[in-house]
Amino acid sequence: MERLTFNLGKYNPSYGLVDKASAKPGLFTDYDGFYAHLLATYRLGQFEDTGLTPEEITVLIKEKGKLSSELAYEKLANQTIPTMNHLVKCSADKIGKLESKCDALKKALELMATYLVRLGRVDEMLCDDIPQSLHLKYQPKNDGDYENEPCIKCVQEYYIQQAQEQEGKK
């Protein structure tokens, strides 16, 4: 590519135009026009110093845009990942607490069922309410004659099913 500018000196950061036709004396009537001409000449000189063609500069600008986008995504990811890790940790802590509460409630239900059975508070009416499949699950020899002792697991699971049915109605 043929240069349109030349450097005004080794220690002078300014450029002049090779073709002086556009820089006639008296052409600029105000400082703003003169300054704009100097600035445009300077930038053109800097561009020519790179040795790149306008097409190569266009490609670089596009790549810089892509790079800027990639850097923006990377920065966003670097900010988002710690936040997500914190949320996962908090969620895991909450899940752990809920599992502990659930285990405690299951144990409480087992103790209550044990208490009911041992005190003889499970009668034929409760046994009639408990589905036969549940009876047979825990007492396979249960033939419905009430000769078997009530089973703690049977009573416990019956009340769990009742609670789940009530929750499902809400």
C-alpha positions as CSV (number, residue, x, y, z in Angstrom):
1,M,0.0,0.0,0.0
2,E,1.4,3.4,-1.0
3,R,1.7,5.8,1.9
4,L,-0.3,9.1,1.9
5,T,1.7,10.6,4.9
6,F,5.2,11.0,6.0
7,N,6.7,11.4,9.5
8,L,7.9,14.9,10.2
9,G,10.9,13.8,12.0
10,K,12.4,11.2,14.3
11,Y,11.5,13.1,17.5
12,N,8.3,14.7,16.1
13,P,5.1,12.6,16.6
14,S,3.4,14.5,13.7
15,Y,2.7,13.6,10.1
16,G,2.4,15.5,6.9
17,L,0.6,14.7,3.7
18,V,2.6,13.6,0.8
19,D,0.2,15.3,-1.6
20,K,0.2,18.9,-0.4
21,A,-2.8,20.0,-2.6
22,S,-5.2,19.7,0.3
23,A,-3.1,21.9,2.6
24,K,-3.0,25.2,0.8
25,P,-2.3,28.3,2.8
26,G,-5.4,30.1,3.9
27,L,-7.6,27.0,3.4
28,F,-8.4,26.8,7.1
29,T,-10.3,29.9,8.3
30,D,-10.7,28.7,11.9
31,Y,-8.7,26.7,14.5
32,D,-11.3,23.9,14.7
33,G,-10.9,23.1,11.0
34,F,-7.1,23.2,11.2
35,Y,-7.1,21.0,14.3
36,A,-9.4,18.5,12.6
37,H,-7.0,18.3,9.6
38,L,-4.0,17.8,11.8
39,L,-5.8,15.1,13.8
40,A,-7.0,13.2,10.7
41,T,-3.4,13.4,9.2
42,Y,-2.0,12.1,12.5
43,R,-4.4,9.2,12.7
44,L,-3.8,8.3,9.1
45,G,-0.1,8.3,9.7
46,Q,-0.5,6.0,12.7
47,F,-2.6,3.6,10.6
48,E,0.0,3.6,7.9
49,D,2.7,2.9,10.4
50,T,1.0,-0.4,11.3
51,G,1.6,-1.7,7.7
52,L,-1.8,-3.2,7.7
53,T,-4.4,-2.8,4.9
54,P,-7.9,-1.5,5.6
55,E,-9.2,-5.0,5.1
56,E,-6.8,-6.4,7.7
57,I,-7.8,-3.7,10.2
58,T,-11.5,-4.6,9.6
59,V,-10.7,-8.2,10.4
60,L,-8.8,-7.2,13.6
61,I,-11.7,-5.0,14.7
62,K,-14.1,-7.9,14.3
63,E,-11.8,-10.2,16.2
64,K,-11.4,-7.7,18.9
65,G,-15.2,-7.5,19.2
66,K,-15.4,-11.3,19.5
67,L,-12.6,-11.2,22.0
68,S,-14.3,-8.5,24.0
69,S,-17.5,-10.6,24.0
70,E,-15.5,-13.7,25.1
71,L,-13.9,-11.7,27.9
72,A,-17.2,-10.3,28.9
73,Y,-18.7,-13.8,29.1
74,E,-15.6,-15.0,31.0
75,K,-15.9,-12.1,33.5
76,L,-19.6,-12.9,33.9
77,A,-18.9,-16.6,34.5
78,N,-16.2,-15.7,37.0
79,Q,-18.8,-13.6,38.9
80,T,-21.6,-16.1,38.5
81,I,-19.8,-19.4,39.4
82,P,-18.9,-18.3,43.0
83,T,-22.5,-17.2,43.5
84,M,-23.9,-20.5,42.1
85,N,-21.4,-22.4,44.4
86,H,-22.7,-20.4,47.4
87,L,-26.3,-21.1,46.4
88,V,-25.6,-24.9,46.0
89,K,-23.9,-24.9,49.4
90,C,-26.8,-23.1,51.0
91,S,-29.3,-25.5,49.3
92,A,-27.3,-28.5,50.5
93,D,-27.3,-27.2,54.0
94,K,-31.1,-26.6,53.9
95,I,-31.6,-30.1,52.4
96,G,-29.5,-31.6,55.2
97,K,-31.6,-29.8,57.8
98,L,-34.8,-30.9,56.2
99,E,-33.6,-34.5,56.0
100,S,-32.7,-34.3,59.7
101,K,-36.2,-33.0,60.5
102,C,-37.8,-35.7,58.4
103,D,-35.8,-38.4,60.2
104,A,-36.7,-37.0,63.5
105,L,-40.4,-37.0,62.5
106,K,-40.2,-40.5,61.3
107,K,-38.7,-41.6,64.6
108,A,-41.4,-39.7,66.5
109,L,-44.1,-41.4,64.5
110,E,-42.4,-44.8,65.2
111,L,-42.3,-44.0,69.0
112,M,-46.0,-43.0,68.9
113,A,-47.0,-46.1,67.1
114,T,-45.0,-48.2,69.6
115,Y,-46.7,-46.4,72.4
116,L,-50.2,-47.0,70.9
117,V,-49.6,-50.7,70.3
118,R,-48.0,-51.4,73.7
119,L,-50.7,-49.6,75.6
120,G,-53.3,-51.7,73.8
121,R,-54.8,-48.6,72.2
122,V,-55.0,-50.3,68.8
123,D,-58.4,-51.9,68.5
124,E,-60.4,-53.7,65.9
125,M,-61.8,-50.5,64.5
126,L,-58.3,-49.1,63.7
127,C,-57.4,-52.5,62.2
128,D,-60.5,-52.4,60.1
129,D,-59.4,-48.9,58.7
130,I,-55.9,-50.2,57.9
131,P,-56.0,-51.8,54.4
132,Q,-55.4,-55.6,54.3
133,S,-52.5,-55.2,51.9
134,L,-50.7,-53.2,54.6
135,H,-51.6,-55.8,57.3
136,L,-50.2,-58.6,55.1
137,K,-47.1,-56.6,54.3
138,Y,-46.0,-56.7,57.9
139,Q,-47.9,-59.8,59.1
140,P,-48.1,-62.3,56.3
141,K,-49.9,-64.8,58.5
142,N,-52.7,-62.3,59.4
143,D,-55.9,-63.8,58.2
144,G,-58.2,-61.1,59.6
145,D,-59.2,-62.9,62.8
146,Y,-57.5,-60.4,65.1
147,E,-55.5,-63.2,66.7
148,N,-52.2,-61.5,65.8
149,E,-50.9,-58.7,67.9
150,P,-51.0,-55.3,66.2
151,C,-47.8,-54.5,64.3
152,I,-46.0,-51.2,65.1
153,K,-44.8,-50.9,61.5
154,C,-48.3,-51.4,60.2
155,V,-49.7,-48.6,62.4
156,Q,-46.8,-46.3,61.6
157,E,-47.2,-46.8,57.8
158,Y,-51.0,-46.4,58.1
159,Y,-50.6,-42.9,59.7
160,I,-48.0,-41.9,57.1
161,Q,-50.4,-42.8,54.3
162,Q,-53.2,-40.8,56.1
163,A,-50.9,-37.8,56.4
164,Q,-49.9,-38.0,52.7
165,E,-53.5,-38.2,51.6
166,Q,-54.4,-35.1,53.7
167,E,-51.4,-33.3,52.2
168,G,-52.5,-34.3,48.7
169,K,-56.0,-32.7,49.3
170,K,-54.5,-29.3,50.1
